[in-house]
Structures are given as C-alpha cells and as structure tokens.
Amino acid sequence: MKDNRINYDLERRLRRYTISNLIRYIVFGQAIVYALMLIMPSVGYRLYSLITLTRSGLMRGQIWRVITFVFAPPSASPIFIIFSLYFYYMIGMGLENRWGKVKFNLYYLVGMVAAVIACLITGSASNAYLNLSLFFAYAAMYPDEEVLLFMILPVKMKYLALIDAVLYTYEFIVGSASTRVTIALCLLNVLLFLGGDLMNTIRRESRYWKTRYNFRKTMRK
C-alpha cells in the first residue's frame, strides 16, 4: 500500500509536466521532415543534418539535438515510411493508454537520455533503438495481439519481438564496441520498466510449450 501511495503521489506531481499523446507529435514531426526531404531535398536534408544526434554537434553547443533527434525519420521508401510511422503511432498510443501519460513519458525520456549517453560515448546515436524499445514494451504488454506482416500475413507480436531480439542479439555480438554500447543503453529502459513483465511472459510461454510438448508426447504413446 505504501509503494502504491508513493507511485500515486509521484505521478500526480509529474502529470503537469507530461505531454498527452506524445507519440502523435513525434510521428507527425518525422512525417514533416521526411516530406521535406522528398519535396525540397536541399531544405529537408539540411534540416535532417541539424536535428540528428551527434557528439560533434553537441560539442559545438547545438544542445537542441538532445530533443530533436526523435523527429529524424528512418531512411526508407515512402511506402515503408507510411507503415512504419503508423505502426509506431499504434504501439505508442497503446502503451500510453495502458500505462497513462506519466509513465509513458518517463519511459520515452529514459530512452532519450540513454541515446544521448550512447552518443557521447560513441560519437552518434539515432532514435532507432529507442523506437525498438517501444516495440518490445508493446509486445510485452500485448504478446498475443496480431498484426498483418506486409499487410498479408497475421503474426503475433511476441513472435515479431522474438525475431527482432534474435537479430539484435546477433548484431550486439558481431557489432563494434560502439554498436554494443548503443544497443545496451538504448534498450535499458525495457529492463527498467518491464523486467517483471518480460519474465512473466517468458515463464508463461515456457509453460505453454512444455504443456504442448507433453501433450504431443502422450498422444504418440
């Protein structure tokens, strides 16, 4: 009861400083930057170079980069961008609806701080792993929700998360030291906020597959 009271008091104090529908502004900002890069390349790419997160930029006093890097869109085709931005909007709103705006803002802020630290250590950082942390959080909250992969194949979130986890684990193992630092720091908030949920999901899946294996083993006898 005491812990719940502390959490409630903290959330009440922070509520005035948080932003409702935060992911909406982030996705909208990325869409604007990407549109400028397509329609007015000279302006768009200049803007992109000014908002990305680089140590050299920060050392020149361009402090705005610690915030504006979240508006840098991924490098992809226009069709992929549409699906990508919609996907992150969906999971961002889903997390905010589940957690409330205070916890969601804190989660995103921790990811931003981690990205800045990674930038100072390695020289640069992007919002890619921060966005990935949103995906892992959503998969932990809604593991059995299905999405249409390539708008055709229905796949549960937990399986997409597992595939991404394998890929990034491989990248962590074979990547450079800067890559390892960036991945570790930018995904730190997943463990801080969702360590218990992830462990529960792993235990639940383990029991499910164990029960399924035992059932098939019994049927073969």
Backbone hydrogen bonds in HBPLUS format (Angstrom, degrees):
<---DONOR---> <-ACCEPTOR-->    atom                        ^
c    i                          cat <-CA-CA->   ^        H-A-AA   ^      H-
h    n   atom  resd res      DA  || num        DHA   H-A  angle D-A-AA Bond
n    s   type  num  typ     dist DA aas  dist angle  dist       angle   num
A0005-ARG N   A0001-MET O   2.94 MM   4  6.19 150.6  2.03 145.5 153.8     1
A0006-ILE N   A0002-LYS O   2.96 MM   4  6.27 153.9  2.03 148.6 155.3     2
A0007-ASN N   A0003-ASP O   2.93 MM   4  6.18 161.9  1.97 150.8 155.6     3
A0008-TYR N   A0004-ASN O   2.90 MM   4  6.08 153.1  1.97 143.8 151.5     4
A0009-ASP N   A0005-ARG O   2.94 MM   4  6.17 161.8  1.98 149.5 153.9     5
A0010-LEU N   A0006-ILE O   2.92 MM   4  6.11 160.4  1.96 150.8 156.3     6
A0011-GLU N   A0007-ASN O   2.94 MM   4  6.07 160.2  1.98 146.0 151.6     7
A0012-ARG N   A0008-TYR O   2.93 MM   4  6.11 153.4  2.00 147.1 154.6     8
A0013-ARG N   A0009-ASP O   3.06 MM   4  6.27 151.9  2.14 144.9 151.7     9
A0014-LEU N   A0010-LEU O   3.04 MM   4  6.23 150.0  2.13 147.4 155.5    10
A0015-ARG N   A0011-GLU O   3.01 MM   4  5.88 129.8  2.27 141.6 152.6    11
A0017-TYR N   A0014-LEU O   2.92 MM   3  5.47 147.8  2.03 116.5 126.3    12
A0018-THR N   A0015-ARG O   3.28 MM   3  5.38 162.8  2.31 106.6 111.7    13
A0024-ARG N   A0021-ASN O   2.99 MM   3  5.44 137.0  2.18 109.5 121.5    14
A0025-TYR N   A0022-LEU O   3.11 MM   3  5.59 123.5  2.45 109.1 120.8    15
A0026-ILE N   A0022-LEU O   3.24 MM   4  6.59 156.7  2.30 149.6 156.6    16
A0027-VAL N   A0023-ILE O   2.92 MM   4  6.02 170.9  1.93 151.9 154.0    17
A0028-PHE N   A0024-ARG O   2.95 MM   4  6.02 158.9  2.00 143.4 150.2    18
A0029-GLY N   A0025-TYR O   2.89 MM   4  5.96 154.2  1.95 140.8 147.8    19
A0030-GLN N   A0026-ILE O   2.99 MM   4  6.26 157.8  2.04 149.1 154.8    20
A0031-ALA N   A0027-VAL O   2.94 MM   4  6.16 155.3  2.00 148.5 155.5    21
A0032-ILE N   A0028-PHE O   3.05 MM   4  6.32 153.0  2.12 147.2 153.6    22
A0033-VAL N   A0029-GLY O   3.08 MM   4  6.35 167.8  2.10 153.3 155.8    23
A0034-TYR N   A0030-GLN O   2.95 MM   4  6.10 164.3  1.97 150.9 155.6    24
A0035-ALA N   A0031-ALA O   2.91 MM   4  6.03 155.3  1.97 144.2 151.3    25
A0036-LEU N   A0032-ILE O   2.97 MM   4  6.22 157.2  2.02 151.4 157.2    26
A0037-MET N   A0033-VAL O   3.00 MM   4  6.27 150.9  2.08 145.3 153.5    27
A0038-LEU N   A0034-TYR O   3.08 MM   4  6.39 134.7  2.29 141.3 153.0    28
A0038-LEU N   A0035-ALA O   3.14 MM   3  5.13 130.9  2.39  94.2 107.2    29
A0039-ILE N   A0035-ALA O   2.82 MM   4  5.99 171.2  1.82 159.1 161.6    30
A0040-MET N   A0036-LEU O   2.75 MM   4  5.08 145.1  1.87 130.2 142.2    31
A0043-VAL N   A0040-MET O   3.01 MM   3  5.53 120.6  2.38 115.7 129.5    32
A0044-GLY N   A0040-MET O   2.77 MM   4  5.82 174.9  1.78 163.2 164.9    33
A0045-TYR N   A0041-PRO O   2.87 MM   4  5.70 171.1  1.88 147.8 150.9    34
A0047-LEU N   A0043-VAL O   2.90 MM   4  6.10 158.7  1.94 150.3 156.3    35
A0048-TYR N   A0044-GLY O   2.84 MM   4  6.08 157.4  1.89 146.1 153.2    36
A0049-SER N   A0045-TYR O   2.97 MM   4  6.12 154.9  2.03 140.8 146.5    37
A0050-LEU N   A0046-ARG O   3.19 MM   4  6.43 132.6  2.43 137.2 149.4    38
A0050-LEU N   A0047-LEU O   3.00 MM   3  5.10 132.9  2.22  98.8 112.4    39
A0051-ILE N   A0047-LEU O   3.11 MM   4  6.38 129.1  2.38 147.7 161.1    40
A0051-ILE N   A0048-TYR O   3.28 MM   3  5.39 142.1  2.43  99.0 109.0    41
A0052-THR N   A0048-TYR O   3.23 MM   4  6.24 140.4  2.40 152.5 159.0    42
A0125-ALA N   A0053-LEU O   3.16 MM  72  5.64 156.5  2.21 151.7 150.8    43
A0058-LEU N   A0054-THR O   3.12 MM   4  6.40 160.4  2.15 147.1 152.2    44
A0055-ARG N   A0123-GLY O   2.83 MM  68  4.86 175.7  1.84 134.1 133.4    45
A0059-MET N   A0055-ARG O   2.88 MM   4  6.09 155.2  1.94 151.9 158.8    46
A0060-ARG N   A0056-SER O   3.17 MM   4  6.38 126.9  2.46 134.3 146.8    47
A0060-ARG N   A0057-GLY O   3.10 MM   3  5.16 138.0  2.28  96.9 109.0    48
A0062-GLN N   A0057-GLY O   3.11 MM   5  5.51 157.0  2.16 152.0 146.5    49
A0061-GLY N   A0058-LEU O   2.98 MM   3  5.19 157.3  2.03 110.9 114.3    50
A0065-ARG N   A0062-GLN O   3.23 MM   3  6.18 169.2  2.24 123.0 125.9    51
A0066-VAL N   A0063-ILE O   3.09 MM   3  6.04 163.7  2.12 129.5 131.7    52
A0067-ILE N   A0064-TRP O   3.02 MM   3  5.70 162.0  2.05 119.2 125.0    53
A0068-THR N   A0064-TRP O   2.91 MM   4  6.07 176.8  1.92 159.0 159.6    54
A0069-PHE N   A0065-ARG O   3.30 MM   4  5.61 150.4  2.39 133.2 134.6    55
A0070-VAL N   A0067-ILE O   3.33 MM   3  6.33 166.1  2.35 125.1 127.5    56
A0071-PHE N   A0068-THR O   2.92 MM   3  5.56 160.7  1.96 120.2 126.4    57
A0072-ALA N   A0069-PHE O   3.19 MM   3  5.38 167.2  2.20 109.7 112.6    58
A0081-ILE N   A0077-SER O   2.91 MM   4  6.16 155.2  1.97 155.9 164.0    59
A0082-ILE N   A0078-PRO O   3.12 MM   4  6.37 155.8  2.18 147.6 152.1    60
A0083-PHE N   A0079-ILE O   3.33 MM   4  6.71 163.7  2.36 150.8 153.3    61
A0084-SER N   A0080-PHE O   2.78 MM   4  5.90 159.3  1.82 153.1 160.2    62
A0085-LEU N   A0081-ILE O   2.82 MM   4  5.91 174.4  1.83 157.3 158.3    63
A0086-TYR N   A0082-ILE O   3.05 MM   4  6.12 157.6  2.10 142.4 149.4    64
A0087-PHE N   A0083-PHE O   2.85 MM   4  5.93 155.8  1.91 144.4 151.6    65
A0088-TYR N   A0084-SER O   3.01 MM   4  6.30 164.5  2.03 154.2 157.0    66
A0089-TYR N   A0085-LEU O   2.91 MM   4  6.01 146.7  2.03 141.7 151.5    67
A0090-MET N   A0086-TYR O   2.88 MM   4  6.09 158.6  1.92 149.5 155.1    68
A0091-ILE N   A0087-PHE O   3.01 MM   4  6.34 165.1  2.03 153.7 156.5    69
A0092-GLY N   A0088-TYR O   2.91 MM   4  5.80 152.0  1.99 136.5 145.1    70
A0093-MET N   A0089-TYR O   2.97 MM   4  6.07 166.9  1.99 151.3 154.4    71
A0094-GLY N   A0090-MET O   2.93 MM   4  6.06 150.8  2.02 141.6 150.8    72
A0095-LEU N   A0091-ILE O   2.94 MM   4  6.10 154.4  2.00 144.3 149.8    73
A0096-GLU N   A0092-GLY O   2.99 MM   4  6.24 161.4  2.03 148.2 153.6    74
A0097-ASN N   A0093-MET O   2.89 MM   4  6.00 157.9  1.94 147.7 153.7    75
A0098-ARG N   A0094-GLY O   3.06 MM   4  6.18 142.7  2.21 136.6 146.6    76
A0099-TRP N   A0095-LEU O   2.75 MM   4  5.88 169.3  1.77 159.4 161.9    77
A0100-GLY N   A0096-GLU O   2.69 MM   4  4.91 146.7  1.80 131.1 142.0    78
A0104-PHE N   A0100-GLY O   3.19 MM   4  6.34 164.0  2.21 153.0 158.0    79
A0105-ASN N   A0101-LYS O   2.90 MM   4  5.87 159.8  1.94 141.9 147.7    80
A0106-LEU N   A0102-VAL O   2.98 MM   4  6.21 158.7  2.02 150.0 156.0    81
A0107-TYR N   A0103-LYS O   2.86 MM   4  6.04 157.0  1.91 148.4 154.9    82
A0108-TYR N   A0104-PHE O   2.98 MM   4  6.23 164.0  2.00 151.8 155.5    83
A0109-LEU N   A0105-ASN O   2.85 MM   4  5.98 154.2  1.91 145.6 153.8    84
A0110-VAL N   A0106-LEU O   2.88 MM   4  6.07 160.7  1.92 152.7 156.5    85
A0111-GLY N   A0107-TYR O   3.18 MM   4  6.43 156.8  2.24 143.6 149.7    86
A0112-MET N   A0108-TYR O   2.94 MM   4  6.25 146.9  2.05 145.2 154.6    87
A0113-VAL N   A0109-LEU O   2.91 MM   4  6.19 162.3  1.94 154.9 158.9    88
A0114-ALA N   A0110-VAL O   2.96 MM   4  6.16 159.0  2.00 147.9 153.9    89
A0115-ALA N   A0111-GLY O   3.01 MM   4  6.20 150.3  2.10 140.2 148.1    90
A0116-VAL N   A0112-MET O   2.97 MM   4  6.30 152.8  2.05 149.3 156.5    91
A0117-ILE N   A0113-VAL O   2.97 MM   4  6.28 159.0  2.01 151.7 157.2    92
A0118-ALA N   A0114-ALA O   2.91 MM   4  6.14 158.2  1.95 147.2 153.6    93
A0119-CYS N   A0115-ALA O   2.88 MM   4  6.10 148.5  1.97 142.3 151.3    94
A0120-LEU N   A0116-VAL O   2.96 MM   4  6.28 157.1  2.01 150.6 155.7    95
A0121-ILE N   A0117-ILE O   3.06 MM   4  6.31 143.0  2.20 144.3 154.4    96
A0122-THR N   A0118-ALA O   2.82 MM   4  5.91 167.9  1.83 155.0 158.7    97
A0123-GLY N   A0119-CYS O   2.67 MM   4  4.96 149.1  1.76 137.8 145.3    98
A0131-ASN N   A0127-ASN O   2.87 MM   4  6.10 158.3  1.92 152.2 157.1    99
A0132-LEU N   A0128-ALA O   2.95 MM   4  6.22 146.5  2.07 138.7 149.1   100
A0133-SER N   A0129-TYR O   2.92 MM   4  6.13 142.2  2.06 137.2 146.2   101
A0134-LEU N   A0130-LEU O   3.29 MM   4  6.70 140.3  2.46 139.2 148.9   102
A0134-LEU N   A0131-ASN O   3.10 MM   3  5.13 126.1  2.40  94.8 108.6   103
A0135-PHE N   A0131-ASN O   3.16 MM   4  6.57 152.8  2.24 144.9 151.9   104
A0136-PHE N   A0132-LEU O   2.95 MM   4  6.32 158.8  2.00 154.1 159.0   105
A0137-ALA N   A0133-SER O   2.99 MM   4  6.11 154.3  2.06 140.0 147.2   106
A0138-TYR N   A0134-LEU O   2.92 MM   4  6.18 160.6  1.96 151.2 156.1   107
A0139-ALA N   A0135-PHE O   2.90 MM   4  6.12 159.4  1.94 150.4 156.5   108
A0140-ALA N   A0136-PHE O   2.95 MM   4  6.15 145.8  2.07 142.4 151.3   109
A0141-MET N   A0137-ALA O   3.01 MM   4  6.29 145.5  2.14 143.8 153.3   110
A0142-TYR N   A0138-TYR O   2.74 MM   4  5.87 160.5  1.78 157.3 162.7   111
A0145-GLU N   A0142-TYR O   3.29 MM   3  5.58 166.4  2.31 112.1 116.0   112
A0158-LYS N   A0143-PRO O   3.04 MM  15  4.60 152.2  2.12 142.7 134.3   113
A0157-MET N   A0145-GLU O   2.83 MM  12  5.73 146.7  1.94 160.4 169.5   114
A0147-VAL N   A0155-VAL O   2.91 MM   8  5.52 162.7  1.94 148.2 149.8   115
A0155-VAL N   A0147-VAL O   2.82 MM   8  5.52 162.0  1.86 160.1 165.1   116
A0151-MET N   A0148-LEU O   3.19 MM   3  4.66 153.3  2.27 112.9 106.9   117
A0149-LEU N   A0153-LEU O   2.59 MM   4  4.89 157.6  1.64 153.7 145.7   118
A0152-ILE N   A0149-LEU O   3.07 MM   3  5.76 168.6  2.08 117.9 121.6   119
A0153-LEU N   A0149-LEU O   3.00 MM   4  4.89 148.8  2.10 153.1 144.4   120
A0159-TYR N   A0156-LYS O   3.11 MM   3  5.61 134.1  2.33 108.8 119.9   121
A0160-LEU N   A0156-LYS O   3.29 MM   4  6.71 156.3  2.35 150.6 157.4   122
A0161-ALA N   A0157-MET O   2.88 MM   4  6.10 159.2  1.92 154.1 160.3   123
A0162-LEU N   A0158-LYS O   2.99 MM   4  6.11 146.5  2.10 133.0 141.9   124
A0163-ILE N   A0159-TYR O   3.01 MM   4  6.25 158.0  2.06 145.5 150.5   125
A0164-ASP N   A0160-LEU O   2.99 MM   4  6.26 164.4  2.01 150.5 154.6   126
A0165-ALA N   A0161-ALA O   2.82 MM   4  5.99 153.8  1.89 145.9 153.8   127
A0166-VAL N   A0162-LEU O   2.98 MM   4  6.23 155.7  2.04 148.3 153.9   128
A0167-LEU N   A0163-ILE O   3.01 MM   4  6.29 163.2  2.04 151.2 155.8   129
A0168-TYR N   A0164-ASP O   2.89 MM   4  6.06 165.2  1.91 155.3 158.8   130
A0169-THR N   A0165-ALA O   2.88 MM   4  5.90 140.9  2.03 138.8 149.7   131
A0170-TYR N   A0166-VAL O   2.99 MM   4  6.21 157.3  2.04 147.3 152.8   132
A0171-GLU N   A0167-LEU O   2.95 MM   4  6.24 155.8  2.01 142.2 149.5   133
A0172-PHE N   A0168-TYR O   2.82 MM   4  5.90 144.4  1.95 134.2 144.0   134
A0173-ILE N   A0169-THR O   2.96 MM   4  6.22 148.5  2.06 144.3 152.4   135
A0174-VAL N   A0170-TYR O   2.95 MM   4  6.17 171.9  1.96 161.2 161.9   136
A0175-GLY N   A0171-GLU O   2.80 MM   4  5.22 131.5  2.03 133.1 143.8   137
A0180-ARG N   A0176-SER O   3.04 MM   4  6.39 158.3  2.09 152.3 157.7   138
A0181-VAL N   A0177-ALA O   3.00 MM   4  6.24 160.5  2.04 149.5 154.6   139
A0182-THR N   A0178-SER O   2.99 MM   4  6.12 162.4  2.02 146.2 151.1   140
A0183-ILE N   A0179-THR O   2.96 MM   4  6.15 168.8  1.97 154.1 156.8   141
A0184-ALA N   A0180-ARG O   2.94 MM   4  6.00 169.5  1.95 151.4 154.9   142
A0185-LEU N   A0181-VAL O   2.96 MM   4  6.04 170.3  1.97 153.5 156.3   143
A0186-CYS N   A0182-THR O   2.97 MM   4  5.90 164.1  2.00 148.5 153.7   144
A0187-LEU N   A0183-ILE O   3.12 MM   4  6.04 137.8  2.30 143.4 151.8   145
A0188-LEU N   A0185-LEU O   3.19 MM   3  5.11 161.4  2.23 102.3 107.3   146
A0190-VAL N   A0187-LEU O   3.13 MM   3  5.51 141.3  2.28 105.6 115.9   147
A0191-LEU N   A0188-LEU O   3.08 MM   3  5.50 121.5  2.44 106.8 119.2   148
A0192-LEU N   A0188-LEU O   3.03 MM   4  6.34 158.9  2.07 150.2 157.0   149
A0193-PHE N   A0189-ASN O   2.92 MM   4  5.82 163.8  1.95 145.3 148.5   150
A0194-LEU N   A0190-VAL O   2.81 MM   4  5.36 143.0  1.95 134.9 146.0   151
A0195-GLY N   A0191-LEU O   3.14 MM   4  4.50 129.7  2.40 123.2 120.3   152
A0198-LEU N   A0194-LEU O   2.82 MM   4  5.97 163.4  1.85 164.0 168.1   153
A0199-MET N   A0195-GLY O   3.10 MM   4  6.27 158.8  2.14 145.4 150.9   154
A0200-ASN N   A0196-GLY O   2.99 MM   4  6.22 155.3  2.05 146.2 153.2   155
A0201-THR N   A0197-ASP O   2.89 MM   4  6.12 154.6  1.96 146.6 153.6   156
A0202-ILE N   A0198-LEU O   2.90 MM   4  6.14 160.2  1.94 151.0 156.1   157
A0203-ARG N   A0199-MET O   2.93 MM   4  6.15 161.4  1.96 148.8 153.7   158
A0204-ARG N   A0200-ASN O   2.89 MM   4  6.05 159.1  1.93 146.8 152.8   159
A0205-GLU N   A0201-THR O   2.90 MM   4  6.09 163.6  1.93 152.2 156.4   160
A0206-SER N   A0202-ILE O   2.88 MM   4  5.98 151.9  1.96 144.3 152.8   161
A0207-ARG N   A0203-ARG O   2.92 MM   4  6.16 156.9  1.98 148.5 154.0   162
A0208-TYR N   A0204-ARG O   2.98 MM   4  6.18 153.6  2.05 143.8 151.6   163
A0209-TRP N   A0205-GLU O   2.97 MM   4  6.19 170.5  1.98 154.3 155.2   164
A0210-LYS N   A0206-SER O   2.96 MM   4  6.01 149.5  2.05 142.2 151.3   165
A0211-THR N   A0207-ARG O   2.87 MM   4  5.98 160.1  1.91 147.1 152.2   166
A0212-ARG N   A0208-TYR O   2.92 MM   4  6.14 157.9  1.96 147.9 154.7   167
A0213-TYR N   A0209-TRP O   2.89 MM   4  5.98 154.3  1.96 139.2 146.2   168
A0214-ASN N   A0210-LYS O   2.93 MM   4  6.16 161.6  1.97 148.7 153.5   169
A0215-PHE N   A0211-THR O   2.89 MM   4  6.07 151.1  1.98 145.5 153.8   170
A0216-ARG N   A0212-ARG O   3.02 MM   4  6.26 164.7  2.05 149.6 152.9   171
A0217-LYS N   A0213-TYR O   2.93 MM   4  6.10 152.7  2.01 145.8 154.2   172
A0218-THR N   A0214-ASN O   2.91 MM   4  6.11 147.2  2.01 140.5 149.0   173
A0219-MET N   A0215-PHE O   2.94 MM   4  6.22 154.5  2.01 149.0 156.2   174
A0220-ARG N   A0216-ARG O   3.12 MM   4  6.30 141.7  2.27 142.5 151.1   175
A0221-LYS N   A0218-THR O   3.19 MM   3  5.43 146.9  2.30 102.4 111.9   176
